[in-house]
Amino acid sequence: MRSWAAQPGTTAGLVVLVVNDHLLKQTWPGLVTGKLSDFAGPPQAPLPPPS
């Protein structure tokens, strides 16, 4: 099993978060770029290990 950092969803979310924060928010600030960060950010936090 791959680590959480190697999962495609985690990688895609990280790319979206970085592009959104460093490019899109400065170019087109507003509701959409704010919500994009809200949805792209949480998948970057790893889940606690199973018991």
C-alpha positions in Angstrom: 0.0 0.0 0.0 1.3 3.4 -0.9 1.6 6.2 1.7 -1.0 8.9 1.8 1.4 11.3 0.2 1.7 9.1 -2.9 -2.0 8.9 -3.6 -3.3 10.6 -6.8 -5.9 12.6 -4.9 -3.4 13.9 -2.4 -1.0 14.9 -5.2 -3.8 16.6 -7.3 -5.1 18.4 -4.2 -1.7 19.7 -3.4 -1.2 21.0 -7.0 -4.6 22.7 -6.9 -3.9 24.3 -3.6 -0.5 25.7 -4.6 -1.7 27.0 -8.0 -4.8 28.5 -6.4 -2.9 30.2 -3.5 0.0 31.5 -5.6 -1.6 32.3 -8.9 -5.4 32.3 -9.0 -6.1 34.2 -5.8 -3.9 37.1 -7.0 -5.3 37.1 -10.6 -9.0 36.5 -9.8 -9.7 37.0 -6.1 -13.2 36.1 -5.0 -15.6 33.5 -3.8 -14.5 30.7 -6.2 -10.8 30.8 -5.3 -11.6 31.0 -1.6 -13.9 27.9 -1.8 -11.3 26.1 -4.0 -8.8 26.3 -1.1 -11.5 25.1 1.4 -12.0 21.9 -0.7 -8.4 21.3 -1.7 -6.8 21.8 1.7 -8.4 19.1 3.9 -7.2 16.1 1.8 -3.6 17.2 2.5 -4.0 16.3 6.2 -3.2 12.7 6.9 -5.7 10.5 8.6 -4.7 9.0 12.0 -3.3 5.5 11.8 -5.8 2.7 12.3 -5.9 1.1 15.7 
